[in-house]
Amino acid sequence: MTAPIDRPPVDRDSLPYRPCVGIMLLNDRGEVFVARRCGSEADWQMPQGGIDDGEDARIAAFRELEEEIGTAKAEFIAMTAAPHRYDLPDDLLGKVWKGRWRGQEQMWMLARFTGDEADIRLDTDHPEFDAWKWIDAEELPGLIVAFKRPVYESVLAEFRPLIAPVKG
């Protein structure tokens, strides 16, 4: 039997935050899109992903929608005034993202879905989600993993005045 490799502890303070974007996608009823991470029964989240070097956050948001849910049929409503950060818990630090980041620094975009539900496809080139649904925005904090919850609460508070059904 081979002995486990001893690795030095990861110095959290020496790691940067991963530049990211998150998208709160609304339908015409004012409900929010969430999707469940592949292989999980409980890990729901809004679409999010990394911002490439030199990429504008709004462009990254639409790219991430296309990559994660198969469509970027949405119209921009608003962006958070400042980025929101979260730190990975100790048990994930040094393990996810090849150990390069301590957490994420996310700009969040609020957008209105303009497509048909048939446009949403989770069978993308690199599937991240296996289920999706529309929920009341107030349900968001209760669905997200604990270490991301403060970000979701802050984003919800910032966007709450803009979340409403389309009148017509």
trRosetta pair geometry for C-beta under 8 A, 3 or more apart (Angstrom, degrees):
i j d omega theta_ij theta_ji phi_ij phi_ji
7 94 7.6 155 129 159 141 144
10 15 7.1 10 170 -33 109 133
10 93 5.1 -161 75 137 143 104
10 94 3.7 -151 -54 -61 145 124
10 99 6.7 -142 -110 -154 133 104
11 14 4.2 47 100 8 113 116
11 15 7.2 157 92 -19 65 86
12 15 6.1 -67 -160 29 36 109
12 87 7.2 33 -164 -157 128 126
12 93 6.1 -45 -92 -150 93 149
12 102 5.1 93 -163 -131 75 121
13 102 7.9 61 -74 -92 17 154
15 93 7.9 -178 23 -158 159 100
15 99 8.0 -114 -109 164 135 63
15 100 7.1 142 -149 154 107 33
15 101 5.9 129 166 -159 116 21
15 102 3.8 142 91 -46 115 93
16 100 7.9 -24 52 153 88 77
16 101 6.3 -55 84 -121 65 71
16 102 6.9 -176 86 11 15 98
17 85 5.8 -69 -121 -129 153 109
17 101 6.3 57 -152 -161 25 103
17 102 6.2 -59 -81 58 58 90
17 103 5.5 -29 -122 77 87 75
17 104 6.0 99 -175 -156 93 14
17 105 3.9 79 128 -23 139 103
18 50 6.1 -72 168 -108 110 98
18 97 6.3 -106 -69 -140 145 163
18 100 7.4 84 -81 99 102 99
18 101 4.0 -13 -43 -120 98 161
18 103 7.2 -136 19 111 87 31
18 104 4.8 -40 64 -107 95 71
18 105 7.0 174 72 22 41 71
19 50 6.7 75 83 -158 66 72
19 51 4.4 -68 126 49 104 110
19 104 7.9 132 -106 -158 4 74
19 105 5.9 -29 -104 69 50 98
20 48 5.8 37 167 173 123 102
20 49 6.3 -168 -147 110 94 19
20 50 5.5 -61 -100 -100 75 39
20 51 6.1 -172 -107 -12 18 86
20 104 4.5 -6 10 -168 138 118
20 105 6.6 147 27 72 82 44
20 106 4.4 -35 86 -97 100 82
20 107 7.5 -176 96 25 51 63
21 48 6.6 -170 95 -148 46 67
21 49 6.6 -13 56 61 80 61
21 50 8.0 48 16 148 76 8
21 51 5.6 94 -23 -65 98 99
21 57 5.0 151 -92 -162 121 82
21 60 4.6 140 4 104 143 115
21 61 4.6 -113 147 -73 140 78
21 64 6.2 -170 79 -1 107 147
21 106 6.3 135 -114 -156 15 80
21 107 5.3 -25 -111 67 75 85
21 108 7.3 146 -167 -95 60 31
21 109 6.4 14 -177 -7 108 108
22 46 5.8 77 -180 94 102 114
22 47 7.1 151 -157 94 58 53
22 48 3.9 -19 -104 -100 77 106
22 61 7.9 -4 82 -115 15 98
22 106 4.8 35 -12 176 105 136
22 107 7.5 -177 25 88 70 38
22 108 4.5 -23 69 -108 98 82
22 109 7.3 179 87 23 48 68
22 151 7.9 117 -3 149 163 125
22 155 7.0 -58 90 -109 135 161
23 46 6.1 -152 77 155 56 109
23 47 4.7 -10 50 74 109 102
23 48 6.9 -172 12 -77 70 55
23 61 5.0 126 -77 -162 109 101
23 64 6.6 175 -13 87 124 119
23 65 5.9 -20 38 -69 173 100
23 74 7.8 72 -173 113 133 173
23 108 7.3 173 -82 -158 23 67
23 109 5.2 -18 -111 66 71 97
23 111 6.0 -22 -163 19 104 118
24 32 5.9 -46 -166 -135 87 113
24 46 5.7 -35 -93 -146 55 159
24 108 6.3 39 -12 175 100 111
24 109 7.2 -166 29 91 70 46
24 110 5.0 -21 70 -107 106 68
24 111 7.3 150 79 24 54 66
24 137 7.8 44 -168 -123 125 107
24 155 6.5 169 -46 151 131 121
24 156 8.0 151 -108 -87 150 60
24 159 5.8 150 67 83 159 177
25 32 6.9 112 68 -157 53 60
25 33 4.1 -12 76 25 109 125
25 46 7.0 161 12 -156 83 103
25 47 6.8 38 -14 21 123 115
25 65 7.2 114 -76 -115 138 120
25 74 6.1 -83 -130 -112 103 142
25 111 5.4 -21 -110 73 68 94
25 112 7.7 125 -162 -122 61 13
25 113 5.4 64 173 -54 104 99
26 30 5.9 -20 -163 -137 119 34
26 31 6.8 137 -151 68 66 35
26 32 6.2 -38 -95 -93 63 56
26 33 7.6 -131 -71 -9 17 86
26 77 7.6 19 23 -13 125 150
26 110 7.1 23 -14 -174 113 87
26 111 7.1 -176 22 92 79 42
26 112 5.2 -37 71 -108 99 63
26 113 6.6 -152 84 3 41 84
26 163 6.4 -175 -98 -133 137 80
27 30 7.3 -57 70 11 65 17
27 31 5.1 -5 37 56 107 89
27 33 7.2 111 -38 -54 91 88
27 112 7.8 102 -127 -159 12 70
27 113 5.3 -24 -97 46 59 122
27 134 5.3 -25 0 -123 136 142
28 112 7.6 69 -80 -168 54 108
28 113 7.9 -93 -31 69 67 88
28 165 6.4 43 150 -160 57 76
28 166 4.3 -57 -152 22 81 119
29 134 7.2 85 58 152 120 145
29 165 5.1 -24 -155 -111 32 104
29 166 8.0 -48 -53 19 24 79
30 137 7.4 -67 152 -21 85 113
30 163 5.4 103 -166 166 98 77
30 164 5.1 -64 -102 170 131 14
30 165 4.2 -79 -20 -59 108 57
30 166 7.8 -177 -50 -15 77 56
31 134 3.8 69 120 167 134 106
31 135 6.0 150 -169 63 100 19
31 136 6.3 -59 -120 -78 83 37
31 137 7.4 -162 -142 -40 38 70
32 46 6.9 -56 168 -94 111 114
32 134 6.8 143 65 -156 30 64
32 135 5.7 -37 62 65 85 76
32 136 7.5 20 18 138 94 11
32 137 4.9 99 -23 -92 126 70
32 140 6.3 -11 80 -71 157 113
32 163 7.6 -31 -60 -135 101 131
33 46 6.7 96 88 -131 75 79
33 47 7.3 3 105 -10 118 100
33 69 7.5 10 162 -103 144 164
33 113 6.8 98 -41 -50 131 135
33 120 7.9 -163 -138 -114 133 143
33 132 6.5 -3 -167 -175 89 115
33 133 7.9 164 -145 88 51 30
33 134 6.1 -35 -88 -99 54 68
34 44 4.7 40 158 172 124 111
34 45 6.4 162 -153 82 89 12
34 46 5.9 -64 -104 -75 68 58
34 132 6.8 173 92 -150 43 69
34 133 6.3 -16 62 62 86 73
34 134 7.9 138 19 -111 75 21
34 135 5.7 -4 10 11 121 121
34 140 7.3 177 -72 -113 131 76
34 143 6.2 14 -167 121 164 159
35 44 6.8 165 84 -149 23 71
35 45 6.8 -34 61 64 69 62
35 46 7.8 94 18 -127 80 22
35 47 6.9 49 17 -65 123 74
35 68 7.4 175 45 156 158 109
35 69 6.7 -156 -53 -89 149 106
35 122 6.9 161 -148 -104 132 120
35 128 7.6 79 115 100 134 91
35 129 3.6 -18 157 -137 125 154
35 131 6.7 162 -157 88 65 46
35 132 4.2 -28 -101 -97 82 91
36 40 6.2 -150 175 80 92 92
36 41 7.7 -14 -167 -154 136 18
36 42 7.9 128 -140 67 107 3
36 43 6.4 107 -158 77 68 61
36 44 5.2 -41 -90 -91 67 72
36 129 5.9 113 65 -155 46 87
36 130 5.9 -55 88 57 99 76
36 131 4.3 14 31 56 120 95
36 132 7.2 -146 8 -72 74 44
37 40 4.5 35 76 25 97 130
37 43 4.1 -23 25 98 120 119
37 44 7.6 -141 -7 -82 77 24
37 45 6.9 41 -47 14 96 109
37 128 6.6 -53 -132 163 66 76
37 129 6.4 -67 -101 -103 26 62
37 130 7.7 14 121 11 23 89
38 127 5.9 97 -65 124 139 99
38 128 6.2 -138 -8 178 106 26
38 129 6.3 -144 -45 -111 76 10
38 130 4.8 105 -107 -33 65 105
39 130 7.5 122 -18 -12 42 137
40 43 3.8 -3 130 24 160 106
43 145 6.1 2 -125 -52 88 107
44 143 4.2 -45 69 166 124 117
44 144 6.9 -91 81 -80 75 50
45 48 6.8 -65 148 9 123 112
45 143 7.7 -174 -71 120 40 105
45 144 6.0 78 -99 -116 76 89
45 145 7.9 -25 -70 3 110 90
45 148 7.3 1 -114 106 115 163
46 140 7.6 -3 -38 -136 111 117
46 152 7.9 146 3 -114 114 102
47 64 5.6 146 156 133 110 106
47 65 5.7 88 124 -96 165 61
47 68 4.7 155 -133 81 109 149
47 69 6.0 -82 -79 -19 135 115
48 64 6.7 -30 -178 172 14 151
48 104 7.8 72 156 158 134 163
48 106 6.4 -30 -149 -128 125 137
49 60 7.2 -150 86 169 91 98
49 63 7.8 -107 79 98 133 90
49 64 3.9 178 33 -120 121 121
49 67 6.8 12 -30 72 172 134
49 68 6.7 -166 -39 -44 129 126
50 60 7.5 -104 114 -162 41 128
51 55 5.2 -160 -177 76 79 110
51 57 6.0 -41 -106 -101 137 64
51 60 4.4 -50 -114 -96 76 167
51 107 7.7 43 -53 27 141 110
52 55 4.1 77 61 -17 83 134
52 60 6.7 -179 14 -102 76 107
55 59 5.7 -126 -176 83 90 115
55 60 4.9 100 131 -63 125 102
55 63 7.8 -54 -170 14 142 148
56 59 4.3 81 66 10 95 108
56 60 6.8 -162 90 -10 46 86
57 60 5.4 -54 -146 37 32 115
57 61 6.4 39 154 -27 65 101
57 79 6.8 96 104 -141 130 137
57 107 4.3 -18 -152 75 150 147
57 109 7.2 167 140 -52 100 113
58 61 5.6 -47 -151 27 33 115
58 62 6.9 26 155 -11 63 102
58 76 6.4 1 -147 -103 119 141
58 79 6.9 -80 -76 -75 93 131
58 109 6.4 119 -114 -100 66 142
59 62 6.1 -58 -153 39 33 105
59 63 6.3 34 150 -19 66 109
60 63 5.5 -57 -146 39 32 114
60 64 6.1 34 156 -22 67 106
61 64 5.8 -54 -147 35 28 111
61 65 6.6 32 153 -21 62 101
61 109 4.4 11 -123 20 164 149
61 111 7.2 157 145 -32 131 137
62 65 5.6 -45 -149 30 35 114
62 66 6.6 36 152 -17 63 103
62 72 4.4 65 -171 -157 84 130
62 74 7.1 -159 -111 56 85 107
63 66 5.8 -58 -155 37 33 111
63 67 6.2 26 152 -15 68 110
63 72 7.4 3 -70 -89 20 139
64 67 5.6 -56 -140 42 33 109
64 68 5.7 10 167 -3 70 117
65 68 6.4 -69 -135 48 21 95
65 69 5.8 -42 -169 43 63 104
65 71 6.6 -51 145 94 101 49
65 72 4.5 119 86 -105 117 69
65 74 6.3 -110 -147 7 172 134
65 111 7.9 -64 -69 69 149 156
66 69 7.8 -66 -101 58 9 64
66 70 7.0 3 -161 -166 45 12
66 71 6.5 -49 -107 166 57 4
66 72 4.4 -29 -56 -40 93 106
67 124 6.2 99 179 178 42 153
67 125 7.6 -58 -147 42 73 100
67 126 7.3 -7 -178 53 96 100
68 124 6.6 -110 -132 -4 12 161
68 128 5.5 -39 -134 39 89 128
68 129 6.7 66 179 -3 89 114
69 120 5.3 -37 171 -146 105 84
69 121 7.0 119 165 55 49 46
69 122 6.6 -26 -129 -86 56 63
69 124 7.5 -39 -39 -46 5 128
69 129 7.3 2 -89 39 76 139
69 132 7.1 74 -125 -85 112 158
70 119 7.1 -176 108 156 99 60
70 120 6.2 116 59 -165 108 32
70 121 3.0 -11 32 57 178 90
70 122 6.8 -94 -16 -50 118 22
70 123 7.3 32 -72 53 137 57
70 124 5.4 -149 -71 -76 81 93
71 74 8.0 120 126 -24 90 89
71 115 5.4 -44 164 -3 151 166
71 119 4.2 62 -81 150 159 103
71 120 6.0 -87 21 -87 123 46
71 121 6.9 106 -26 17 92 85
73 113 6.6 54 101 -165 85 67
73 114 4.8 -122 161 69 87 82
73 115 3.2 89 86 -45 150 108
73 119 5.5 -6 19 143 139 160
74 111 4.0 48 161 152 126 128
74 112 6.2 157 -159 76 76 38
74 113 5.3 -41 -99 -101 88 43
74 114 5.8 169 -101 5 25 90
74 115 7.7 -50 -54 -6 60 93
75 111 6.3 164 76 -161 35 83
75 112 5.1 -13 54 56 90 95
75 114 5.6 77 -20 -45 93 127
76 79 7.8 -14 -166 -46 111 88
76 109 6.6 -64 -132 -172 87 117
76 110 7.9 90 -167 82 54 57
76 111 5.6 -43 -102 -105 38 91
77 109 7.9 128 48 172 73 74
77 110 4.3 -61 70 106 115 97
77 111 5.8 -177 4 -99 90 30
77 112 6.0 92 -49 -22 116 90
77 162 5.9 137 149 166 130 134
78 109 7.3 169 90 -156 44 53
78 110 4.5 14 53 43 86 115
78 159 6.7 169 74 -115 128 88
78 162 5.7 -114 5 -94 141 175
79 107 6.1 0 -171 171 107 107
79 108 7.0 152 -158 85 56 48
79 109 5.3 -24 -102 -102 74 71
79 110 7.5 -148 -71 17 29 75
80 83 7.1 112 92 -96 126 25
80 84 6.5 -46 148 -24 169 102
80 107 5.9 -163 48 -159 102 60
80 108 4.4 62 -23 49 121 89
80 109 7.8 -96 -6 -64 77 35
80 155 6.4 -71 -81 -119 130 80
80 158 5.6 54 -122 119 87 162
80 159 7.8 -65 -82 -51 80 95
81 158 7.0 -144 4 -146 94 134
83 105 4.6 38 153 171 142 90
83 106 5.9 147 -160 70 88 29
83 107 5.2 -61 -97 -68 80 66
84 105 7.4 165 78 -156 32 51
84 106 5.3 -29 62 65 83 89
84 107 8.0 139 15 -92 75 24
84 108 6.5 11 14 -20 121 114
84 151 4.5 123 142 -138 129 93
84 154 5.5 162 -120 86 133 135
84 155 6.2 -87 -15 -58 162 94
85 103 6.2 83 -179 108 85 127
85 104 7.0 -177 -141 94 56 47
85 105 4.8 -17 -94 -102 88 72
85 106 7.5 160 -85 16 36 72
85 151 7.4 -148 77 -89 19 113
86 103 5.0 -144 100 -176 53 128
86 104 6.0 10 50 51 84 81
86 106 7.9 1 9 4 92 113
86 147 6.0 118 174 148 123 83
86 148 5.4 -19 -108 -109 177 57
86 150 6.9 151 -99 62 102 98
86 151 5.0 -75 -46 -34 117 127
87 93 8.0 -4 170 -82 90 113
87 102 5.8 -33 -134 147 85 93
87 103 4.0 -103 -111 -50 33 143
87 147 7.1 -98 80 -173 59 115
88 92 4.4 -115 180 89 116 109
88 93 4.8 154 94 -73 118 70
88 96 6.6 -173 -122 44 147 120
88 101 7.6 110 -19 108 125 83
88 102 6.4 -147 21 172 97 42
88 103 5.1 -163 -19 -85 68 74
88 147 7.0 58 -142 151 30 155
89 92 5.4 76 60 18 75 100
89 93 7.1 -127 100 -25 33 90
89 147 5.1 -124 -43 -73 96 148
90 93 5.5 -45 -140 15 34 119
91 95 7.7 -25 147 13 51 142
92 95 5.4 -109 -161 53 46 111
92 96 5.2 -2 179 -3 101 115
93 99 7.9 64 162 -132 52 72
93 102 6.7 9 -129 -136 105 61
94 99 4.3 18 -153 -123 50 102
95 99 6.7 54 -40 -74 16 81
96 99 7.8 124 61 -63 32 42
96 101 8.0 -52 98 59 86 96
97 100 5.2 -97 134 43 99 91
97 101 4.9 -13 100 27 152 107
101 104 7.0 44 153 -74 142 58
106 151 6.8 62 47 -165 127 139
108 155 4.7 32 31 -128 178 123
108 158 7.7 123 72 71 130 136
108 159 7.5 -95 122 -42 126 127
110 159 4.9 153 -77 -131 135 128
110 162 5.8 83 131 101 165 139
110 163 7.7 -118 -149 -72 133 79
112 166 7.4 89 -153 -66 140 116
115 119 3.6 -57 157 36 142 157
115 120 7.4 152 91 -41 129 72
116 119 5.3 116 60 -13 65 98
117 120 5.8 -41 -167 18 52 112
120 132 6.4 -109 156 74 139 155
121 124 6.6 126 111 -61 92 71
122 127 5.9 63 155 -139 79 105
122 128 8.0 -115 -160 56 89 59
122 129 4.9 -100 -139 85 120 92
122 130 6.5 144 145 -112 149 22
122 131 7.6 -27 -48 -51 170 14
122 132 6.5 180 -62 -20 124 115
123 127 6.2 -28 -125 -81 34 121
124 127 5.5 145 48 -82 77 58
124 128 7.6 -8 49 6 126 79
127 130 7.2 69 160 -75 125 68
129 132 6.2 54 146 -62 140 94
135 139 4.6 -94 161 65 125 135
135 140 7.1 151 95 -65 125 63
135 143 7.2 119 58 -34 174 151
136 139 5.0 97 68 -9 81 105
137 140 5.9 -18 -172 -18 51 116
137 156 6.0 151 166 -139 104 105
137 159 7.8 -135 -153 98 144 109
137 160 7.0 164 124 -109 146 72
137 163 5.1 7 -35 177 159 166
138 156 7.7 115 -101 -172 42 141
139 142 5.7 -71 -169 47 57 111
139 143 6.1 50 143 -26 87 112
140 143 6.1 -72 -152 33 31 107
140 144 6.5 19 166 -22 70 112
140 152 5.1 -156 141 175 111 122
140 156 5.6 178 60 -75 141 132
141 144 6.3 -62 -145 29 32 108
141 149 5.3 70 -157 -155 85 91
141 152 5.2 167 -92 103 65 118
141 153 5.1 44 -94 -73 128 85
141 156 6.9 -85 -43 4 97 153
144 148 4.9 -102 163 88 122 108
144 149 5.3 162 87 -85 111 64
144 152 4.9 161 6 -22 159 155
145 148 5.3 68 66 20 83 103
145 149 7.3 -126 97 -38 38 84
146 149 5.5 -33 -152 -9 36 123
148 151 5.4 -56 -172 40 66 115
148 152 6.1 64 135 -22 86 104
149 152 5.6 -59 -147 39 36 110
149 153 6.2 36 157 -21 70 105
150 153 5.6 -53 -145 36 33 113
150 154 6.3 32 156 -18 65 106
151 154 5.8 -58 -149 38 31 110
151 155 6.2 27 156 -16 67 108
152 155 5.8 -54 -140 40 31 109
152 156 6.0 33 158 -20 64 109
153 156 5.8 -55 -145 38 27 112
153 157 6.4 30 155 -21 62 106
154 157 5.7 -54 -148 34 30 112
154 158 6.4 26 155 -17 64 107
155 158 5.8 -57 -149 37 31 110
155 159 6.1 7 161 0 67 114
156 159 6.3 -68 -137 50 26 95
156 160 5.9 53 160 -59 65 94
157 160 5.9 -26 -141 -8 25 120
159 162 5.2 -72 -168 49 67 109
159 163 5.9 71 136 -40 92 101
160 163 5.8 -53 -143 21 34 113
164 167 8.0 -12 136 -35 114 90
